[in-house]
């Protein structure tokens, strides 16, 4: 029997979706939770294991510590934003269960394993990049010095970095994540405002060949090598999930680049169509009309699309591999076919100016997608964007959140203060959603779906966060003014 293993997406800030499947760790503007898909794979390969996803199930740190008493091995998926809190939790678990072995996985321990091992003495080892088989091998008794892809301290206290582990190639041989959801989780606890509720998320591929400089996942965890499950394996899991979760209204393919290969997408759609399921996925604007048509006919409802910016130069700066013109054509195809788009934008990317922010806001309004998300640019360690920002002294604060897990601007370019960027995030939302056409769409959706209570809660949550961000931005501006005045006084 393997070690009795607890795979943990840890409790953190309120409404924090920051661990095991979040490419953009933060407390969301509106309560949202993604699935811990990455932890589901080793959980499915270890008899007697449990996947504990604390945030959506509202399991506190104290409850987590009590649960961990019954386990021999803890695998904790950490994030840059939740880093210090995760260390404290690991120490508390070790204090009540001294014999438990602890491994950390996730982007921060990939990018700086030495820091992790030096800052948190209770960690036995960390896994770099894909960790599925490293975890399984340790749980089954393999010595640390024989496990690929891990870093640990040896008996003398010296940090050892074992050779990298090859990426998983045979994805069909991996367990189905949905079976672990059925075993360990309550799918009704997962909510994303633009997806139907309840929903289930899973992967049909791993990796992303795109080279976006800011994107965390391909540069720290899944890699750029694109690997796919067979269409038969995906369809078989979807058939099983439909039968075992009859109350689920939508399935979401949370791949980095679900439809990047036309032939594979059309083949998979031919297998999904007979199932009669509703599904959504991620998409790039380079997807052509024929592919989008096949997806729509197979039950696709919505696409999450990272437009990022409406400024052509910024798209080049971040190596997006897309143009403003192509984005417009893509959106027109989606609208013509009846596909809904949730559009993602980022303010504060390399080269951002007040003019480029205005270009992006205007661009978004011309696209007229059903919903949007506007984020502030975060330079996560391990990304090309981080190296650029660090090299040019653009990072004003390594701390990316406001004390509650909410994203705050931490990069400042000449002539573009961080507080201005935060103000423009709010202006972006205001200008977008208070247009008559957009406002009418929201009201109509509330009437048709009889979902007014949910919309009210979401609006209230967002306005509360807006107030908090405005307060933080004003405090930052006041701090700068005081420092400027002190500097003038000193030089007088």
Buried (B, 14 or more C-beta within 10 A) or exposed (E): EBBBBBBBBBBBBEBBBBBBBBBBBBBBBBBBBBBBBBBBBBBBBBEEBBBBBBBBBEBEBEBBBBBBEEBBBBBBBBBBBBBEBBBEBBBBBBEEBEEBBBBBBBBBBBBBBEBBBEEBEBBBBBBBBBBBBBBBBBBEEEEBEEBBBBBBBEEEEEBBEBEEBEBBEEBEEBBBBBBBBBEBBEBEEBBBBBBBBBBBBBBBBBBBBBBBBBBBBBBBBBBEEBBBBBBEBBBBBBBBBBEEBEEBBBBBBBBBBBBBBBEBBBBBBBBBBEBEBBBBBBBBBBBEBEBBBBBBEBBBBBBBBBBBBBBBBBBEBBBBBBBBEBBBEBBEBBBEBEBBBBBBBBBBBBBBBEEBBBBBBEBBBEBBBBBBBBBBBBBBBBBBBBEBBEEEEBBBEEEBBBEBBBBBBBBBBEEBBBBBBBBBBBBBBEBBBEEEEBEEBBEEBBEEEEEEEBBEEBEEBBEEBBEBBBEBBEEBBEEEEEEEEEEEEEEE
